[in-house]
Amino acid sequence: MAGRVANGEVAGEIEAEPRSGMRRDCPGVCDDLAVDVRAEALRLVVAMLVLVGGLTAVRVIRYDGYTVQGVNMAPTLDSGDDVLVREDGAISPGEVVIATIPGGSKVLSRVVAVGGDVLVFADGGVVRNGVPLSEDYLVPGTVTDPPGDGTTRVVVRPGSVYLLGDNRGASTDSRDYGAVPLEGVVGSVADVWWWPAD
């Protein structure tokens, strides 16, 4: 293509260059670009599916954070500890749960029995369905007193759980307010958050 200067004279032949990124003939190069674009699109689709799946799992299995207040579960959990609570799922003996008790307060205690279980308070310990509880989480020498009304045998109502704090001598638990309906159980403690000291 001939170039022109301001006075109309031909300045010489100028070779036209294609714009950056545009090629008239690209055998092999265009095919590679198409493959790269398809690979990136596939990676994007997979990443989106993983993200949607993760968000769905978080919604199906809900977790929430709570701060321990009081000495009910000492020394297992101390006042001020932050715990992560799983808010659904089956509840089993031995799990530490947050439950709403009569009057609307929330407590943190350990499930020692579920509906249909029979508890016997004897010799400073607890027997469930004829088998003494092995409670390694208690401070050695801990004495578990029976309920305040002097009852030494408790049959746990179906659809409920019986709760005891690990700090048996200073714990307010099912010995005081009775078994808690399962719908009153908020969830079980999944983890304890440890924050670094300032």
Contacts in CASP RR format, 6 or more apart in sequence:
PFRMAT RR
TARGET T0000
AUTHOR 0000-0000-0000
METHOD contacts of the structure
MODEL  1
MAGRVANGEVAGEIEAEPRSGMRRDCPGVCDDLAVDVRAEALRLVVAMLV
LVGGLTAVRVIRYDGYTVQGVNMAPTLDSGDDVLVREDGAISPGEVVIAT
IPGGSKVLSRVVAVGGDVLVFADGGVVRNGVPLSEDYLVPGTVTDPPGDG
TTRVVVRPGSVYLLGDNRGASTDSRDYGAVPLEGVVGSVADVWWWPAD
1 13 0 8 1.000
1 14 0 8 1.000
1 15 0 8 1.000
1 16 0 8 1.000
2 10 0 8 1.000
2 11 0 8 1.000
2 12 0 8 1.000
2 13 0 8 1.000
2 14 0 8 1.000
3 10 0 8 1.000
3 11 0 8 1.000
3 12 0 8 1.000
3 13 0 8 1.000
3 14 0 8 1.000
4 10 0 8 1.000
4 11 0 8 1.000
5 11 0 8 1.000
18 24 0 8 1.000
23 29 0 8 1.000
23 30 0 8 1.000
26 33 0 8 1.000
61 86 0 8 1.000
61 88 0 8 1.000
62 86 0 8 1.000
62 87 0 8 1.000
62 88 0 8 1.000
63 84 0 8 1.000
63 85 0 8 1.000
63 86 0 8 1.000
63 87 0 8 1.000
63 190 0 8 1.000
64 84 0 8 1.000
64 85 0 8 1.000
64 87 0 8 1.000
65 82 0 8 1.000
65 83 0 8 1.000
65 84 0 8 1.000
65 85 0 8 1.000
66 82 0 8 1.000
66 83 0 8 1.000
66 85 0 8 1.000
66 98 0 8 1.000
66 108 0 8 1.000
67 80 0 8 1.000
67 81 0 8 1.000
67 82 0 8 1.000
67 83 0 8 1.000
68 77 0 8 1.000
68 78 0 8 1.000
68 79 0 8 1.000
68 80 0 8 1.000
68 81 0 8 1.000
68 82 0 8 1.000
68 83 0 8 1.000
68 108 0 8 1.000
69 79 0 8 1.000
69 80 0 8 1.000
70 79 0 8 1.000
71 78 0 8 1.000
71 79 0 8 1.000
71 167 0 8 1.000
71 170 0 8 1.000
71 171 0 8 1.000
72 107 0 8 1.000
72 108 0 8 1.000
72 109 0 8 1.000
72 165 0 8 1.000
72 166 0 8 1.000
72 167 0 8 1.000
72 170 0 8 1.000
72 171 0 8 1.000
72 172 0 8 1.000
72 173 0 8 1.000
73 96 0 8 1.000
73 108 0 8 1.000
73 109 0 8 1.000
73 110 0 8 1.000
73 165 0 8 1.000
73 166 0 8 1.000
73 167 0 8 1.000
73 171 0 8 1.000
74 166 0 8 1.000
74 167 0 8 1.000
74 170 0 8 1.000
75 139 0 8 1.000
75 166 0 8 1.000
75 167 0 8 1.000
76 96 0 8 1.000
76 110 0 8 1.000
76 137 0 8 1.000
76 166 0 8 1.000
77 83 0 8 1.000
77 96 0 8 1.000
77 108 0 8 1.000
77 166 0 8 1.000
77 189 0 8 1.000
77 192 0 8 1.000
81 192 0 8 1.000
81 193 0 8 1.000
82 192 0 8 1.000
82 193 0 8 1.000
82 195 0 8 1.000
83 108 0 8 1.000
83 189 0 8 1.000
83 190 0 8 1.000
83 191 0 8 1.000
83 192 0 8 1.000
83 193 0 8 1.000
84 189 0 8 1.000
84 190 0 8 1.000
84 191 0 8 1.000
84 192 0 8 1.000
84 193 0 8 1.000
85 98 0 8 1.000
85 186 0 8 1.000
85 187 0 8 1.000
85 188 0 8 1.000
85 189 0 8 1.000
85 190 0 8 1.000
86 187 0 8 1.000
86 188 0 8 1.000
86 189 0 8 1.000
86 190 0 8 1.000
87 186 0 8 1.000
87 187 0 8 1.000
88 187 0 8 1.000
89 187 0 8 1.000
89 188 0 8 1.000
91 97 0 8 1.000
91 111 0 8 1.000
91 114 0 8 1.000
91 161 0 8 1.000
91 182 0 8 1.000
91 185 0 8 1.000
91 187 0 8 1.000
91 188 0 8 1.000
92 111 0 8 1.000
92 114 0 8 1.000
93 111 0 8 1.000
93 112 0 8 1.000
93 113 0 8 1.000
93 114 0 8 1.000
93 117 0 8 1.000
93 128 0 8 1.000
94 110 0 8 1.000
94 111 0 8 1.000
94 112 0 8 1.000
95 110 0 8 1.000
95 111 0 8 1.000
95 188 0 8 1.000
95 189 0 8 1.000
96 108 0 8 1.000
96 109 0 8 1.000
96 110 0 8 1.000
96 111 0 8 1.000
96 188 0 8 1.000
96 189 0 8 1.000
97 108 0 8 1.000
97 109 0 8 1.000
97 110 0 8 1.000
97 111 0 8 1.000
97 161 0 8 1.000
97 163 0 8 1.000
97 185 0 8 1.000
97 186 0 8 1.000
97 187 0 8 1.000
97 188 0 8 1.000
97 189 0 8 1.000
98 106 0 8 1.000
98 107 0 8 1.000
98 108 0 8 1.000
98 185 0 8 1.000
98 186 0 8 1.000
98 187 0 8 1.000
98 189 0 8 1.000
99 106 0 8 1.000
99 107 0 8 1.000
99 109 0 8 1.000
99 161 0 8 1.000
99 163 0 8 1.000
99 180 0 8 1.000
99 184 0 8 1.000
99 185 0 8 1.000
99 186 0 8 1.000
99 187 0 8 1.000
100 106 0 8 1.000
100 180 0 8 1.000
100 184 0 8 1.000
100 186 0 8 1.000
101 107 0 8 1.000
101 177 0 8 1.000
101 180 0 8 1.000
102 177 0 8 1.000
106 186 0 8 1.000
107 163 0 8 1.000
107 172 0 8 1.000
107 173 0 8 1.000
108 189 0 8 1.000
109 163 0 8 1.000
109 164 0 8 1.000
109 165 0 8 1.000
109 171 0 8 1.000
109 173 0 8 1.000
109 174 0 8 1.000
110 137 0 8 1.000
110 163 0 8 1.000
110 164 0 8 1.000
110 165 0 8 1.000
110 166 0 8 1.000
111 161 0 8 1.000
111 162 0 8 1.000
111 163 0 8 1.000
112 119 0 8 1.000
112 126 0 8 1.000
112 128 0 8 1.000
112 133 0 8 1.000
112 162 0 8 1.000
112 163 0 8 1.000
112 164 0 8 1.000
113 119 0 8 1.000
113 128 0 8 1.000
113 154 0 8 1.000
113 156 0 8 1.000
113 161 0 8 1.000
113 162 0 8 1.000
114 156 0 8 1.000
114 159 0 8 1.000
114 160 0 8 1.000
114 161 0 8 1.000
114 162 0 8 1.000
115 156 0 8 1.000
115 157 0 8 1.000
115 158 0 8 1.000
115 159 0 8 1.000
115 160 0 8 1.000
115 161 0 8 1.000
115 179 0 8 1.000
116 155 0 8 1.000
116 156 0 8 1.000
116 157 0 8 1.000
116 158 0 8 1.000
117 128 0 8 1.000
117 129 0 8 1.000
117 155 0 8 1.000
117 156 0 8 1.000
117 162 0 8 1.000
118 128 0 8 1.000
118 129 0 8 1.000
118 130 0 8 1.000
118 153 0 8 1.000
118 154 0 8 1.000
118 155 0 8 1.000
118 156 0 8 1.000
119 126 0 8 1.000
119 127 0 8 1.000
119 128 0 8 1.000
119 153 0 8 1.000
119 154 0 8 1.000
119 155 0 8 1.000
119 156 0 8 1.000
119 162 0 8 1.000
120 126 0 8 1.000
120 127 0 8 1.000
120 130 0 8 1.000
120 152 0 8 1.000
120 153 0 8 1.000
120 154 0 8 1.000
121 127 0 8 1.000
121 144 0 8 1.000
121 145 0 8 1.000
121 146 0 8 1.000
121 147 0 8 1.000
121 151 0 8 1.000
121 152 0 8 1.000
121 153 0 8 1.000
121 154 0 8 1.000
122 152 0 8 1.000
124 143 0 8 1.000
124 144 0 8 1.000
124 145 0 8 1.000
125 132 0 8 1.000
125 133 0 8 1.000
125 143 0 8 1.000
125 144 0 8 1.000
126 132 0 8 1.000
126 133 0 8 1.000
126 135 0 8 1.000
126 144 0 8 1.000
126 164 0 8 1.000
127 133 0 8 1.000
135 142 0 8 1.000
137 166 0 8 1.000
138 166 0 8 1.000
138 168 0 8 1.000
142 168 0 8 1.000
142 169 0 8 1.000
143 168 0 8 1.000
143 169 0 8 1.000
144 164 0 8 1.000
144 168 0 8 1.000
145 168 0 8 1.000
145 169 0 8 1.000
145 175 0 8 1.000
146 152 0 8 1.000
146 175 0 8 1.000
147 154 0 8 1.000
147 174 0 8 1.000
147 175 0 8 1.000
147 176 0 8 1.000
147 178 0 8 1.000
148 175 0 8 1.000
148 176 0 8 1.000
154 162 0 8 1.000
154 179 0 8 1.000
156 162 0 8 1.000
156 179 0 8 1.000
157 179 0 8 1.000
159 181 0 8 1.000
159 182 0 8 1.000
160 179 0 8 1.000
160 180 0 8 1.000
160 181 0 8 1.000
160 182 0 8 1.000
161 179 0 8 1.000
161 180 0 8 1.000
161 182 0 8 1.000
161 185 0 8 1.000
162 174 0 8 1.000
162 178 0 8 1.000
162 179 0 8 1.000
162 180 0 8 1.000
163 173 0 8 1.000
163 174 0 8 1.000
163 179 0 8 1.000
163 180 0 8 1.000
164 171 0 8 1.000
164 173 0 8 1.000
164 174 0 8 1.000
164 175 0 8 1.000
165 171 0 8 1.000
165 173 0 8 1.000
174 180 0 8 1.000
END
